[in-house]
Amino acid sequence: GRVPAAAGEEVPVEGGPPDHSYSLSSGTTSEELLRKLNEQRDIIALLEVKMKEMKGSIRRLRLAEAQLREEIREKDRLLHAATAGTRKRHGL
């Protein structure tokens, strides 16, 4: 088990001031704030690049899909023409 902390040691207290990197305590310097903002901006810029890439991929996929549908239509047409031709030839 854990040894109870001595009186001088810091013990996290429920409901005490949050001490997380993302919480902005009153002691946060403008320099730290600026750094955090810059990090956020970098992340946003990265996400925007990713989104553009994804949009490009989607566009390419849509074009490929349209081409495939066109090919399928063409094959269907040839198939129907061929089967119609054989039916006529065989007198069916």
Z-matrix of the N, CA and C atoms (Angstrom, degrees):
N
C 1 1.455
C 2 1.508 1 112.44
N 3 1.344 2 115.96 1 171.86
C 4 1.467 3 119.41 2 -178.95
C 5 1.522 4 110.92 3 -85.52
N 6 1.307 5 114.15 4 143.84
C 7 1.474 6 119.52 5 177.37
C 8 1.527 7 107.65 6 -82.24
N 9 1.320 8 118.41 7 129.74
C 10 1.467 9 119.46 8 178.55
C 11 1.525 10 110.77 9 -57.22
N 12 1.323 11 115.75 10 139.70
C 13 1.460 12 120.56 11 -176.06
C 14 1.517 13 110.99 12 -68.03
N 15 1.307 14 115.31 13 145.67
C 16 1.465 15 120.32 14 176.57
C 17 1.522 16 109.26 15 -70.65
N 18 1.304 17 116.42 16 162.63
C 19 1.459 18 121.59 17 -175.40
C 20 1.521 19 112.03 18 -57.45
N 21 1.328 20 117.82 19 -34.71
C 22 1.461 21 120.60 20 -175.60
C 23 1.524 22 113.34 21 -77.87
N 24 1.347 23 117.80 22 -19.37
C 25 1.460 24 120.28 23 -174.84
C 26 1.526 25 112.02 24 -79.95
N 27 1.324 26 115.12 25 154.64
C 28 1.462 27 119.85 26 178.31
C 29 1.518 28 109.35 27 -81.92
N 30 1.305 29 115.34 28 127.32
C 31 1.464 30 120.25 29 177.98
C 32 1.517 31 107.64 30 -118.73
N 33 1.374 32 117.48 31 127.59
C 34 1.477 33 117.81 32 177.83
C 35 1.519 34 110.29 33 -61.41
N 36 1.308 35 116.49 34 125.77
C 37 1.463 36 120.97 35 -178.24
C 38 1.517 37 108.94 36 -106.36
N 39 1.325 38 116.88 37 132.67
C 40 1.460 39 120.32 38 176.64
C 41 1.525 40 109.08 39 -58.78
N 42 1.315 41 116.85 40 132.75
C 43 1.457 42 120.05 41 179.72
C 44 1.517 43 113.19 42 78.01
N 45 1.325 44 116.86 43 3.43
C 46 1.459 45 120.33 44 177.48
C 47 1.518 46 110.22 45 -77.04
N 48 1.315 47 117.69 46 178.61
C 49 1.474 48 119.77 47 -179.73
C 50 1.531 49 110.07 48 -64.12
N 51 1.316 50 117.98 49 130.38
C 52 1.462 51 119.58 50 -179.28
C 53 1.517 52 110.61 51 -64.76
N 54 1.328 53 116.36 52 138.23
C 55 1.461 54 119.52 53 -177.67
C 56 1.529 55 109.14 54 -121.47
N 57 1.313 56 116.66 55 49.80
C 58 1.465 57 121.14 56 -179.21
C 59 1.512 58 109.18 57 -102.22
N 60 1.335 59 115.61 58 155.35
C 61 1.466 60 119.85 59 -177.85
C 62 1.529 61 110.81 60 -63.66
N 63 1.352 62 117.08 61 -28.15
C 64 1.462 63 118.60 62 -176.68
C 65 1.525 64 113.45 63 -87.76
N 66 1.320 65 116.52 64 -13.68
C 67 1.468 66 117.44 65 177.79
C 68 1.519 67 108.92 66 -85.26
N 69 1.308 68 116.47 67 136.04
C 70 1.457 69 120.33 68 -179.19
C 71 1.526 70 109.30 69 -94.15
N 72 1.319 71 115.29 70 102.68
C 73 1.462 72 118.42 71 178.61
C 74 1.527 73 109.29 72 -77.42
N 75 1.307 74 116.28 73 168.71
C 76 1.466 75 120.42 74 -178.83
C 77 1.522 76 110.78 75 -63.36
N 78 1.357 77 116.96 76 -20.32
C 79 1.456 78 120.43 77 -177.56
C 80 1.526 79 114.03 78 -87.34
N 81 1.339 80 117.16 79 4.09
C 82 1.460 81 119.62 80 -178.55
C 83 1.520 82 110.52 81 -66.72
N 84 1.310 83 116.48 82 127.96
C 85 1.460 84 120.12 83 -179.84
C 86 1.521 85 109.44 84 -84.25
N 87 1.321 86 115.61 85 159.11
C 88 1.464 87 120.04 86 178.82
C 89 1.525 88 110.35 87 -62.53
N 90 1.332 89 115.56 88 -29.33
C 91 1.466 90 120.50 89 178.49
C 92 1.532 91 110.11 90 -63.78
N 93 1.339 92 114.96 91 -44.77
C 94 1.467 93 120.19 92 178.67
C 95 1.529 94 110.46 93 -63.80
N 96 1.329 95 114.67 94 -43.73
C 97 1.466 96 119.68 95 178.87
C 98 1.517 97 110.64 96 -58.10
N 99 1.320 98 115.64 97 -44.64
C 100 1.459 99 121.58 98 -179.77
C 101 1.522 100 110.37 99 -60.86
N 102 1.340 101 115.13 100 -43.27
C 103 1.465 102 119.26 101 179.78
C 104 1.536 103 110.31 102 -61.72
N 105 1.331 104 115.51 103 -44.92
C 106 1.465 105 120.33 104 178.89
C 107 1.528 106 110.69 105 -60.26
N 108 1.313 107 116.39 106 -44.06
C 109 1.464 108 120.84 107 179.66
C 110 1.523 109 111.18 108 -62.02
N 111 1.344 110 115.70 109 -43.09
C 112 1.459 111 120.04 110 178.85
C 113 1.524 112 111.51 111 -62.21
N 114 1.342 113 115.87 112 -40.77
C 115 1.471 114 120.31 113 177.12
C 116 1.524 115 110.06 114 -60.01
N 117 1.329 116 115.15 115 -46.24
C 118 1.463 117 120.41 116 179.42
C 119 1.529 118 110.65 117 -59.67
N 120 1.342 119 115.73 118 -42.86
C 121 1.457 120 120.80 119 -178.54
C 122 1.523 121 110.76 120 -63.16
N 123 1.351 122 115.70 121 -40.69
C 124 1.464 123 120.44 122 177.91
C 125 1.520 124 110.57 123 -61.44
N 126 1.324 125 115.64 124 -44.10
C 127 1.461 126 120.84 125 -179.67
C 128 1.525 127 110.11 126 -62.15
N 129 1.329 128 116.71 127 -45.39
C 130 1.462 129 121.56 128 179.95
C 131 1.527 130 110.62 129 -62.17
N 132 1.331 131 116.46 130 -43.51
C 133 1.462 132 120.77 131 178.83
C 134 1.522 133 110.40 132 -60.39
N 135 1.321 134 116.16 133 -42.25
C 136 1.463 135 121.58 134 179.32
C 137 1.526 136 110.34 135 -62.71
N 138 1.333 137 116.14 136 -44.29
C 139 1.466 138 120.94 137 179.72
C 140 1.520 139 110.81 138 -63.04
N 141 1.337 140 117.11 139 -39.22
C 142 1.465 141 120.54 140 179.00
C 143 1.520 142 110.86 141 -62.92
N 144 1.350 143 116.07 142 -41.76
C 145 1.466 144 120.57 143 177.85
C 146 1.530 145 109.38 144 -61.40
N 147 1.340 146 116.18 145 -46.05
C 148 1.466 147 120.81 146 179.75
C 149 1.528 148 110.45 147 -59.70
N 150 1.335 149 116.69 148 -42.46
C 151 1.460 150 120.72 149 -179.47
C 152 1.521 151 110.97 150 -62.41
N 153 1.356 152 116.77 151 -42.44
C 154 1.460 153 120.41 152 178.00
C 155 1.510 154 110.41 153 -61.30
N 156 1.353 155 116.29 154 -43.30
C 157 1.464 156 121.03 155 178.48
C 158 1.524 157 110.06 156 -59.55
N 159 1.336 158 116.26 157 -44.97
C 160 1.458 159 120.80 158 -178.86
C 161 1.525 160 111.08 159 -64.20
N 162 1.325 161 116.97 160 -40.68
C 163 1.464 162 120.63 161 177.88
C 164 1.515 163 110.22 162 -61.82
N 165 1.338 164 115.99 163 -40.46
C 166 1.462 165 120.88 164 177.17
C 167 1.517 166 110.78 165 -61.97
N 168 1.324 167 116.55 166 -44.07
C 169 1.463 168 121.74 167 179.08
C 170 1.522 169 110.68 168 -61.72
N 171 1.326 170 116.12 169 -43.71
C 172 1.464 171 121.35 170 -179.58
C 173 1.528 172 109.73 171 -61.76
N 174 1.345 173 115.88 172 -43.23
C 175 1.460 174 119.66 173 179.69
C 176 1.525 175 110.49 174 -61.18
N 177 1.357 176 115.90 175 -44.71
C 178 1.465 177 119.80 176 179.13
C 179 1.521 178 111.12 177 -62.50
N 180 1.329 179 116.80 178 -41.17
C 181 1.470 180 120.82 179 179.26
C 182 1.527 181 110.79 180 -63.57
N 183 1.337 182 116.83 181 -40.57
C 184 1.464 183 120.64 182 179.55
C 185 1.525 184 110.31 183 -63.85
N 186 1.344 185 116.56 184 -41.66
C 187 1.466 186 120.07 185 178.10
C 188 1.526 187 109.98 186 -63.09
N 189 1.329 188 116.38 187 -45.89
C 190 1.463 189 120.69 188 179.49
C 191 1.524 190 110.40 189 -59.89
N 192 1.335 191 116.19 190 -41.33
C 193 1.462 192 121.34 191 179.72
C 194 1.530 193 110.16 192 -62.66
N 195 1.326 194 116.25 193 -43.93
C 196 1.468 195 120.68 194 -179.98
C 197 1.526 196 110.51 195 -61.94
N 198 1.344 197 116.22 196 -41.68
C 199 1.461 198 120.42 197 179.03
C 200 1.526 199 110.79 198 -63.64
N 201 1.337 200 116.33 199 -43.62
C 202 1.465 201 120.54 200 179.49
C 203 1.527 202 110.76 201 -62.47
N 204 1.341 203 116.32 202 -44.22
C 205 1.469 204 119.67 203 178.60
C 206 1.525 205 110.32 204 -59.46
N 207 1.335 206 115.99 205 -40.52
C 208 1.462 207 121.18 206 179.64
C 209 1.528 208 110.16 207 -62.59
N 210 1.340 209 115.99 208 -45.04
C 211 1.465 210 120.78 209 178.98
C 212 1.527 211 110.86 210 -61.18
N 213 1.342 212 115.65 211 -43.09
C 214 1.460 213 120.16 212 -179.80
C 215 1.529 214 110.22 213 -62.57
N 216 1.341 215 116.25 214 -43.80
C 217 1.473 216 120.06 215 178.27
C 218 1.525 217 110.36 216 -58.42
N 219 1.336 218 114.88 217 -45.06
C 220 1.467 219 120.44 218 -179.21
C 221 1.528 220 110.82 219 -61.72
N 222 1.347 221 116.84 220 -45.79
C 223 1.470 222 121.07 221 179.82
C 224 1.524 223 110.53 222 -63.51
N 225 1.339 224 116.01 223 -41.49
C 226 1.474 225 120.16 224 178.10
C 227 1.523 226 110.08 225 -59.32
N 228 1.342 227 115.16 226 -44.58
C 229 1.460 228 120.30 227 -178.67
C 230 1.529 229 110.33 228 -61.00
N 231 1.348 230 116.25 229 -46.59
C 232 1.464 231 121.06 230 179.00
C 233 1.524 232 110.58 231 -62.62
N 234 1.326 233 115.77 232 -41.12
C 235 1.460 234 121.40 233 -179.46
C 236 1.530 235 110.19 234 -62.27
N 237 1.352 236 116.17 235 -46.97
C 238 1.469 237 120.31 236 179.75
C 239 1.521 238 110.52 237 -63.19
N 240 1.332 239 115.85 238 -41.33
C 241 1.468 240 120.25 239 179.20
C 242 1.528 241 109.30 240 -62.10
N 243 1.322 242 116.40 241 -44.31
C 244 1.461 243 121.62 242 -178.52
C 245 1.521 244 110.79 243 -64.71
N 246 1.346 245 116.77 244 -46.93
C 247 1.478 246 119.25 245 -178.11
C 248 1.528 247 109.85 246 -68.05
N 249 1.319 248 116.78 247 -36.28
C 250 1.466 249 119.64 248 178.03
C 251 1.521 250 109.08 249 -64.08
N 252 1.337 251 117.09 250 -41.21
C 253 1.454 252 122.48 251 178.43
C 254 1.516 253 112.63 252 -61.95
N 255 1.329 254 117.17 253 -44.77
C 256 1.473 255 119.62 254 -179.40
C 257 1.510 256 110.05 255 -67.72
N 258 1.321 257 118.51 256 -36.59
C 259 1.457 258 121.09 257 178.36
C 260 1.534 259 108.99 258 -59.32
N 261 1.358 260 114.60 259 -46.92
C 262 1.468 261 119.01 260 -179.28
C 263 1.523 262 109.93 261 -61.84
N 264 1.333 263 116.41 262 -45.34
C 265 1.462 264 120.56 263 -176.04
C 266 1.520 265 111.23 264 -61.55
N 267 1.317 266 115.60 265 -39.30
C 268 1.455 267 118.97 266 -176.66
C 269 1.539 268 111.93 267 -88.54
N 270 1.311 269 114.07 268 2.76
C 271 1.467 270 118.11 269 177.95
C 272 1.519 271 113.04 270 68.00
N 273 1.369 272 118.58 271 27.54
C 274 1.468 273 121.22 272 177.55
C 275 1.511 274 111.11 273 -87.79
